[in-house]
């Protein structure tokens, strides 16, 4: 699994729910009103299932899920990317 693979999967998941709205990987999807707190729980469940990780209570901070970039960074911190 690469960062690019993870980024594509996270974007694809978000794009299923965010229709007719463009956003960049660094955009705060909560601040833009594209995602709400209920969707945040869906994001957590998706990431845990899709990438086989289990987040700690410390990980469950909105800042970790605010953008595609933040989620990919969090996944990297959980060690899902193959060493180069």
Secondary structure as GFF3:
##gff-version 3
##sequence-region A 1 84
A	DSSP	alpha_helix	3	17	.	.	.	ID=ss1
A	DSSP	alpha_helix	37	51	.	.	.	ID=ss2
A	DSSP	three_ten_helix	62	65	.	.	.	ID=ss3
A	DSSP	alpha_helix	68	77	.	.	.	ID=ss4
###
